[in-house]
Amino acid sequence: METKGLDRAYETTTQVITLSTAIIALTVTFASEFSPSETDLSVPFSLKISWLLYCASVIFGIWTLMAITGTLHELDSGTQTNQGGKNIRIPAVLMMVAFVGGLVTTIWSGFLIAR
């Protein structure tokens, strides 16, 4: 693996983690605005699912960063095993699936609230 590619993967992963945590913070902060009435502070179930998916995205993102760090260490020390990048690819794919799922359910929640 080339270190420039790993650097780009690292940057992309940190961006997804940042976006996930920002969306969670924003939607939780304004959760009371999503409630149908001031006395009932409930949010749509789909929004709760999106929070869980964003949390999963952050967890998988941290796993990806750890895998990138381990691979860079192996490259530096010359002890790289020929894994074909699976140690990075698997958590990265899971991170993106969770992130896209979070986006879809957040948008779906917006449609449910707006009707």
C-alpha positions in Angstrom: 0.0 0.0 0.0 1.1 3.5 -0.7 1.4 6.0 2.1 -0.3 8.8 0.1 -3.4 6.6 -0.3 -3.3 5.8 3.4 -3.1 9.6 4.2 -6.2 10.2 2.0 -8.0 7.4 3.7 -7.1 8.9 7.1 -8.4 12.3 6.0 -11.6 10.9 4.6 -12.2 8.9 7.8 -11.7 11.9 10.0 -14.2 13.9 7.9 -16.8 11.2 8.2 -16.3 11.0 12.0 -16.6 14.8 12.2 -19.7 14.9 10.1 -21.3 12.1 12.1 -20.7 13.7 15.4 -21.8 17.2 14.1 -25.1 15.8 12.8 -25.7 14.0 16.1 -25.0 17.2 18.0 -27.2 19.3 15.8 -30.2 17.0 15.7 -30.0 16.3 19.5 -29.7 20.0 20.2 -32.8 20.8 18.2 -34.7 17.6 19.1 -37.4 19.6 21.0 -38.2 21.3 17.7 -39.1 18.0 16.2 -41.7 17.2 18.8 -45.4 17.6 17.8 -46.2 19.5 20.9 -44.3 21.3 23.7 -45.6 18.9 26.3 -44.6 15.8 24.3 -40.8 15.8 23.8 -40.7 12.7 21.7 -38.7 12.4 18.4 -39.5 10.1 15.5 -38.2 6.6 15.8 -36.3 7.0 12.5 -34.3 9.9 14.1 -33.3 7.6 16.9 -32.2 5.0 14.4 -30.1 7.6 12.6 -28.4 8.5 15.8 -27.5 4.9 16.3 -26.2 4.6 12.8 -24.1 7.7 13.2 -22.7 6.3 16.4 -21.8 3.1 14.6 -20.2 5.1 11.9 -18.0 6.9 14.4 -17.0 3.5 16.0 -16.2 2.0 12.6 -14.3 5.2 11.8 -12.1 4.8 14.9 -11.5 1.2 13.9 -10.5 2.3 10.5 -8.1 4.9 11.9 -6.5 2.3 14.1 -6.1 -0.1 11.1 -4.5 2.7 9.1 -2.1 3.4 12.0 -1.2 -0.2 12.2 -0.6 -0.5 8.5 1.6 2.6 8.5 3.6 1.2 11.4 4.1 -2.1 9.5 5.2 -0.1 6.4 7.7 1.9 8.5 9.1 -1.2 10.2 9.2 -3.3 7.0 7.1 -6.0 8.5 4.0 -5.6 6.4 2.0 -8.8 5.9 0.2 -9.1 2.5 -3.4 -8.6 3.6 -4.4 -6.6 0.5 -5.8 -3.8 2.7 -8.6 -5.9 4.2 -7.8 -4.7 7.7 -8.7 -1.2 6.5 -11.3 -1.9 3.9 -13.7 -3.8 6.1 -14.1 -1.2 8.8 -14.1 1.6 6.2 -16.9 0.0 4.2 -18.9 -0.6 7.5 -18.3 3.1 8.4 -19.6 4.4 5.1 -22.6 2.0 5.1 -23.5 3.3 8.6 -23.0 6.9 7.6 -25.1 6.7 4.5 -27.8 4.8 6.4 -27.7 7.6 9.0 -28.1 10.2 6.3 -31.0 8.4 4.7 -32.8 8.0 8.0 -32.1 11.6 9.0 -33.6 12.8 5.7 -36.6 10.4 6.2 -37.1 11.9 9.7 -37.2 15.3 8.1 -40.0 14.1 5.7 -41.9 12.6 8.6 -41.7 15.8 10.6 -42.5 18.1 7.8 -45.8 16.4 6.9 
